[in-house]
Amino acid sequence: MNDASAAPNNQRVILIVIALVSSLVMLDSNVVAVALPTIASSLNADFADVQWVITAYVLPFAALLLAAGSFGDKVGRRFSAILGMIIFGLASLSCGLAISPLMLNISRAVQGVGAALLLTASLAVINHTFQGAERAKAYAFWGASLGVAITCGPIIGGVISSAFGWTWAFLINVPICTILVVATIKVIPESRDPDAKGLDYLGILTFSSGLFLLTWAVIDGNALGWMAPAVVWRVLGGVVLLTLFVFVEKRQADPMVDFEIFRSRNFGGTAFAMVGYAAGAQVMIFYLPLYLQNAFGFSPVIAGISMLPFALPMFLIPRLGARLTWAPRSIISLGLCITAGGNIVMALLSGADASYYEFAAAMIIAGTGAGILNGETAKAMQGALPANRSGVASGIASTTRFTALLFGVAALGAILGTTMIKKFMPIAQTIGLAPSDAVEIAKRFSAGDAALVLSKLPLDLQKSVAASLRTAFEAGFGGATWTAAGVAIVSLVMTQLLMSKSNPQLPSKQESEASFVAGE
């Protein structure tokens, strides 16, 4: 049976199942972001460990997206989705049972492998099942589902962490994956590409290994020192492996990444726009919950609800933006300007003893910029290449986005941690704390483990140290948001220089609504 000719009712059921499967990937990252301080406290984790909870998931996800798509085409999209859910579910079980940061982060990496299989298989099923205008509508529904996951994730994560404990942020995936595996088997017909290429094993190895070493260097550079031999060797190793990846791909008959497409200035401009979105806007999904809990003292559930001023515009703005008929460069430039402005306002407020309501206004600005960029960057990247290369554009768009997000999380975390320690050290010395103890206290507080940190201090010092730590953390967050604003501004300049001013193939309304999808 060719599912592209399935009855309308069956198509709707297929779409609902695929939307739920894909939403699981986005929901899990948002749920975990709010639970990070609770995880740090429970597992006695420091700030670097907390960063790895996010990056260990994003790293294999970003590195394997292109390969996972090829795998699904070759062995079957339904099989790939089922395999991804089984891997994701088992890894979630291991995350929930984790007794150390190392066990949790290894399990998170395995989760990322499952997530890559899930997302690429879902997109392939939609492409195979729907045609023409129906495909655009299907993508719009799929994107809306992921948008709901973005919006509801922080609240769900806060409720789960507060009511049941952080482990259930992972354990809840086990029954969900079980149900979705059964639904996938019953509802989604198998499909594959008879002309699918084999996997590019050498490309996968060099790309993923290079990303890992560079990410590891950025995260540990703060703790070990940026010129420490271990950090320097990781940087050199990462650069060598990524250079080797480019060399390998250029010599392949069927490369995983066709670097010829970067000859297009328009495509290069859209790639910079994607970097600006991921590292300048989307990255805040992971650091805002930490700030809300550390700076304002919110519980996980209140922090989740307090994320709505940022999350809601990311869901609502793409629907309003679908009505715009501006050229892509103009819409993206507007989004990058608003993103940079929102980050700058958050940076200024973080050191000004601002109220939550003032900070919420800044989050609305930043979320609006993110919402504009969310779909427009992906749509522009698709439009930068001929229609027969849309698959290549989609794969590179996703890889660019999540690679930029990966380095954004690592780099902003390093800036936050370094700045906080620098601000806290003079205060620590005045109260007689040893430098090593002061660094450890700052790292624990950055991770959200404030209660444990303060309980180890004399009672007469706890209040003043808590205030000093909060001030130092706000300074660190300010440094991170200033950097995010800088990324958005640089991306804006490059977008203006490289992207075409014209809009020769203006999308239809349905295509505009569907474009929200790939940016999710």
C-alpha positions in Angstrom: 0.0 0.0 0.0 1.3 3.5 -0.9 0.5 5.7 2.1 0.6 8.7 -0.2 -2.8 7.5 -1.5 -4.2 6.7 1.9 -7.8 7.7 2.7 -8.2 11.2 4.2 -9.3 9.8 7.6 -6.3 7.5 7.7 -4.0 10.4 6.7 -5.3 12.4 9.7 -4.5 9.6 12.1 -1.0 9.2 10.6 -0.4 12.9 11.0 -1.6 12.9 14.7 0.7 10.0 15.6 3.7 11.5 13.8 3.1 14.9 15.4 3.0 13.3 18.8 6.2 11.3 18.1 8.0 14.5 17.0 6.7 16.6 19.9 8.3 14.2 22.3 11.8 15.3 21.1 11.1 19.0 21.8 9.1 18.5 24.9 11.9 16.5 26.5 14.5 19.2 26.1 12.1 21.9 27.6 10.9 19.7 30.4 14.5 19.0 31.5 15.6 22.7 31.2 13.3 23.7 34.2 14.4 20.6 36.2 18.2 21.4 36.0 18.5 23.0 39.4 16.7 20.1 41.0 18.9 17.6 39.2 22.0 19.5 40.3 20.9 19.3 44.0 19.9 15.6 43.8 23.1 14.4 42.1 25.5 16.8 43.7 26.3 18.2 40.2 28.2 21.4 39.4 27.6 23.8 36.6 29.6 21.9 34.0 27.6 18.7 34.8 24.4 20.6 34.3 25.6 22.0 30.9 26.2 18.4 29.8 22.6 17.4 30.6 21.7 19.7 27.7 24.7 19.3 25.4 25.0 15.5 25.8 21.5 15.4 24.3 22.0 18.0 21.5 25.4 16.7 20.4 24.5 13.3 18.9 21.2 14.8 17.8 23.0 17.5 15.7 25.7 15.1 14.5 23.4 12.3 13.4 20.5 14.2 11.8 21.8 13.8 8.2 22.8 10.2 8.8 19.5 9.3 10.5 17.6 10.6 7.4 19.6 8.4 5.1 19.2 5.4 7.5 15.4 5.8 7.5 15.2 6.0 3.7 17.2 2.9 3.4 15.7 0.6 6.1 12.2 2.0 6.3 10.8 5.2 7.8 8.4 3.4 10.1 11.2 1.0 11.3 13.4 4.0 11.9 10.7 5.8 14.0 10.1 2.6 16.0 13.8 2.1 16.6 14.2 5.7 17.6 11.3 5.5 20.2 12.7 2.3 21.7 16.2 3.8 22.1 14.6 7.0 23.4 12.4 5.2 25.9 15.2 2.9 27.2 17.5 5.9 27.5 14.8 7.8 29.4 14.5 4.9 31.8 18.3 5.0 32.4 18.1 8.8 32.9 15.4 8.4 35.5 17.4 5.8 37.3 20.7 7.7 37.1 22.7 7.9 40.4 25.5 10.1 39.1 25.9 13.0 36.6 28.0 10.7 34.4 25.3 8.1 34.2 22.7 10.7 33.4 24.7 12.4 30.7 25.6 9.1 29.0 22.0 8.2 29.0 21.1 11.7 27.6 23.5 11.1 24.7 21.7 7.9 23.9 18.5 9.8 24.0 19.9 12.2 21.4 20.5 9.3 19.1 16.9 8.2 19.4 15.7 11.8 18.9 17.6 12.1 15.6 15.9 8.9 14.3 12.5 10.1 15.5 12.6 13.6 14.0 14.0 12.6 10.5 11.6 9.6 10.2 8.7 11.8 11.1 9.5 14.4 8.4 10.0 11.6 5.8 6.7 10.0 6.7 4.9 13.3 6.2 6.7 13.9 2.8 5.7 10.4 1.7 2.1 10.4 2.9 1.0 13.9 1.8 1.2 15.7 -1.6 0.8 19.2 -2.8 -1.4 21.5 -0.7 -2.2 18.7 1.7 1.5 18.4 2.5 1.7 22.1 3.4 -1.3 21.7 5.7 0.2 18.6 7.3 3.5 20.5 8.0 1.5 23.4 9.5 -0.2 21.0 11.9 3.1 19.2 12.7 4.8 22.6 13.4 1.9 23.7 15.6 2.2 20.6 17.6 5.9 21.2 18.2 5.0 24.8 19.1 2.6 23.6 21.8 5.5 21.4 23.1 7.7 24.5 23.3 5.1 26.5 25.1 3.9 23.8 27.6 7.3 22.1 28.2 8.5 24.5 30.9 5.2 24.3 32.8 5.0 20.5 32.6 8.7 20.3 33.7 8.0 22.5 36.6 5.0 20.6 37.7 6.7 17.2 37.4 9.8 18.3 39.2 7.9 19.9 42.1 5.2 17.2 42.5 7.0 14.0 41.6 10.7 14.7 41.5 13.1 15.3 38.5 13.4 11.6 37.7 9.8 11.6 36.4 10.7 14.2 33.8 12.5 11.2 32.2 10.5 8.2 33.4 7.2 9.6 32.0 8.7 9.0 28.6 8.7 5.2 29.0 4.9 4.7 28.9 4.5 7.4 26.3 7.1 5.7 24.0 5.4 2.4 24.6 2.0 3.8 23.5 3.5 5.6 20.5 5.4 2.4 19.3 2.1 0.5 19.3 0.3 3.4 17.5 3.1 3.6 14.9 3.0 -0.1 14.2 -0.8 0.0 13.8 -1.3 3.2 11.9 1.8 4.1 9.8 2.6 2.0 6.7 6.2 1.2 6.0 7.9 3.1 3.2 11.5 3.4 2.0 13.5 4.9 -0.8 14.7 2.2 -3.3 17.4 4.5 -4.4 18.6 5.4 -0.9 22.4 5.8 -0.5 24.5 4.0 2.1 25.5 5.6 5.3 28.6 7.8 5.2 30.4 6.2 8.2 33.6 8.2 7.9 31.7 11.5 7.6 29.6 10.6 10.7 32.7 9.7 12.7 34.8 12.7 11.8 31.9 15.2 12.2 30.5 13.9 15.5 34.0 13.4 17.0 35.0 16.9 16.0 31.9 18.4 17.5 32.4 16.4 20.7 36.0 17.5 21.3 35.2 21.2 20.6 32.2 21.1 22.9 34.1 19.4 25.6 36.9 22.0 25.4 34.4 24.9 25.7 32.6 23.4 28.7 35.8 22.4 30.6 37.8 25.5 29.6 36.3 27.4 32.5 37.2 24.7 35.1 40.7 23.7 33.8 41.9 27.0 32.3 41.6 27.9 28.6 45.3 27.2 28.0 45.4 24.0 29.9 47.0 21.2 27.8 43.8 19.1 27.9 41.7 22.0 26.6 44.2 22.9 23.9 44.5 19.3 22.7 40.7 19.0 22.5 40.4 22.2 20.4 43.2 21.1 18.1 41.7 17.6 17.8 38.3 19.0 17.1 39.6 21.4 14.4 41.6 18.6 12.8 38.6 16.2 12.7 36.2 18.8 11.3 38.8 19.7 8.6 39.1 16.0 7.8 35.3 15.9 7.6 35.3 18.6 4.9 38.2 16.8 3.0 36.3 13.4 3.2 33.0 14.9 2.0 34.6 16.6 -0.9 36.1 13.4 -2.1 32.9 11.4 -1.8 30.8 10.5 -4.8 27.6 10.8 -2.6 28.6 13.1 0.3 26.6 13.5 3.5 27.0 17.3 3.0 27.4 18.8 -0.4 29.7 21.8 0.2 29.0 23.1 -3.3 25.7 24.6 -2.1 27.7 27.1 0.0 28.9 28.7 -3.3 25.5 30.4 -3.1 25.8 33.7 -1.3 22.1 33.6 -0.5 22.4 30.2 1.1 25.4 31.3 3.1 23.4 34.3 4.3 20.5 32.1 5.5 23.0 29.9 7.3 24.2 32.9 9.3 20.6 33.7 10.0 20.1 30.2 11.3 23.1 30.6 13.6 21.7 33.9 14.9 18.4 32.2 15.7 19.9 29.1 17.4 22.8 30.7 19.4 21.2 34.1 19.9 17.6 33.2 20.6 16.7 29.6 21.1 19.6 29.0 23.5 17.7 31.1 26.0 15.2 28.3 26.5 17.9 26.6 28.5 19.3 29.5 30.6 16.2 31.5 31.4 14.8 28.8 33.8 18.1 28.8 35.7 18.0 32.6 35.9 14.4 32.7 37.1 15.2 30.2 39.9 18.5 31.6 41.0 17.8 35.3 40.6 14.1 35.4 41.7 14.1 32.3 44.0 11.2 30.7 42.0 10.3 27.1 42.5 10.5 24.8 39.4 6.8 25.1 38.8 6.7 28.9 39.2 9.8 29.2 37.0 8.0 27.1 34.3 5.0 29.3 34.3 7.2 32.4 34.4 8.8 31.2 31.1 5.5 31.9 29.2 6.4 35.5 28.2 9.3 34.0 26.2 7.7 30.7 25.1 4.3 32.0 24.0 5.6 34.4 21.3 7.7 31.6 19.9 4.4 29.7 19.3 2.1 32.6 18.3 4.3 34.9 16.2 5.0 32.5 13.3 1.2 32.4 12.7 1.1 36.2 12.4 4.3 36.2 10.4 2.8 33.8 7.8 0.7 36.8 6.6 3.7 39.0 5.8 4.7 39.4 2.2 8.1 40.9 2.8 11.2 39.5 1.3 12.9 36.9 3.5 15.9 39.1 4.2 13.7 41.8 5.6 11.7 39.5 7.9 14.9 37.8 9.2 16.6 41.1 9.7 13.6 42.3 11.7 13.7 39.1 13.8 17.5 39.4 14.5 17.1 43.1 15.5 14.3 42.3 17.9 16.3 39.3 19.3 19.4 41.4 19.9 17.2 44.1 21.5 15.5 41.7 23.8 18.8 40.2 24.9 20.3 43.6 25.5 17.3 44.6 27.7 17.6 41.3 29.6 21.3 42.0 30.1 20.7 45.5 31.4 17.9 44.3 33.8 19.8 41.4 35.1 22.2 43.8 37.0 19.6 46.4 37.9 17.6 44.7 40.7 14.6 44.6 38.3 11.3 43.0 39.3 10.0 39.9 37.5 7.4 41.9 35.6 10.1 44.2 34.1 12.1 41.1 33.2 9.0 39.5 31.7 8.6 42.4 29.4 12.2 41.8 28.1 11.4 38.1 27.7 8.4 39.1 25.5 10.7 41.1 23.3 13.3 38.3 23.0 10.6 35.7 22.5 9.0 37.8 19.7 12.4 37.9 17.9 12.7 34.1 18.3 9.2 33.6 17.0 9.9 35.6 13.9 13.1 33.7 13.2 11.7 30.3 14.2 10.1 29.5 10.8 11.5 32.2 8.6 15.1 31.0 8.8 14.1 27.5 7.7 11.9 28.8 4.9 14.6 31.1 3.6 17.1 28.2 3.6 14.7 26.0 1.6 14.1 28.9 -0.8 17.8 29.5 -1.3 18.2 26.3 -3.4 16.3 24.9 -6.3 13.3 22.8 -5.4 15.0 19.5 -6.4 17.5 20.1 -3.6 15.0 20.8 -0.8 16.0 17.6 1.0 19.6 18.8 1.1 18.5 22.2 2.3 16.3 20.7 5.0 19.1 18.5 6.3 21.7 21.2 6.4 19.2 23.7 8.0 18.5 21.3 10.9 22.2 20.4 11.3 23.3 24.1 11.2 20.6 25.0 13.7 21.4 22.4 16.3 25.1 22.6 15.9 24.9 26.4 16.6 22.6 25.6 19.5 25.1 23.1 20.9 27.9 25.7 20.8 25.6 28.4 22.1 24.7 26.4 25.2 28.4 25.5 25.8 29.8 29.0 25.1 27.2 31.0 27.0 27.5 28.6 29.9 31.3 29.1 29.9 30.8 32.9 29.9 28.2 32.8 32.7 30.4 30.6 34.9 33.6 32.5 34.3 31.9 35.9 35.0 30.2 34.7 38.1 33.4 33.3 39.6 35.3 36.5 38.8 32.6 38.6 40.5 32.3 36.4 43.5 36.0 35.8 44.3 36.7 39.3 45.9 33.7 38.9 48.1 34.7 35.4 49.1 38.1 36.6 50.1 36.7 39.2 52.4 34.8 36.6 54.4 37.7 34.2 54.6 36.7 31.6 52.1 39.5 29.7 50.4 39.7 30.3 46.6 39.0 26.6 45.9 35.9 26.7 48.2 34.7 29.9 46.6 35.0 28.4 43.1 33.1 25.3 44.2 30.4 27.4 45.8 30.0 29.5 42.7 29.7 26.5 40.5 27.1 24.8 42.7 25.0 28.0 42.9 25.2 28.4 39.0 23.8 24.9 38.7 20.9 25.9 40.9 22.1 24.0 44.0 21.7 27.1 46.3 20.3 25.3 49.3 23.2 22.9 49.6 25.8 25.6 49.1 24.4 27.9 51.8 23.7 25.1 54.3 27.5 24.5 54.6 28.2 28.1 55.6 27.9 29.5 59.2 24.4 30.9 59.9 25.7 34.5 60.2 27.2 34.4 56.7 24.4 32.6 54.8 22.3 35.7 54.1 25.1 37.9 52.9 26.7 35.2 50.8 23.4 34.3 49.2 23.0 37.9 48.2 26.5 38.0 46.8 26.1 34.8 44.9 22.8 36.1 43.4 24.5 39.3 42.3 27.4 37.4 40.8 25.1 35.0 39.0 23.1 38.0 37.6 26.4 39.4 36.3 27.2 36.1 34.7 23.8 35.9 33.1 24.2 39.5 31.9 27.5 38.5 30.2 25.9 35.5 28.5 23.0 37.6 27.2 25.3 40.4 26.0 27.1 37.7 24.0 23.9 36.3 22.6 23.0 39.8 21.5 26.4 40.0 19.8 25.8 36.8 17.9 22.4 38.1 16.7 24.1 41.4 15.6 26.9 39.6 13.7 24.3 37.3 12.1 22.3 40.4 11.1 25.3 42.0 9.4 26.2 38.8 7.5 22.6 38.3 6.5 22.4 41.8 5.1 25.7 41.3 3.2 24.9 37.9 1.7 21.2 37.4 1.4 19.3 38.6 -1.7 17.1 41.6 -1.4 14.5 40.2 -3.8 11.9 37.6 -3.1 11.5 36.0 -6.6 9.4 33.0 -5.5 7.0 34.3 -2.9 5.4 31.3 -1.1 1.7 30.7 -1.0 -0.2 31.3 2.2 -0.2 27.5 2.9 3.5 27.3 2.3 4.1 30.2 4.6 2.1 28.6 7.3 4.0 25.3 6.8 7.4 27.0 7.0 7.0 27.2 10.7 7.7 23.5 10.7 11.3 23.3 9.9 12.2 26.0 12.4 10.8 24.1 15.3 
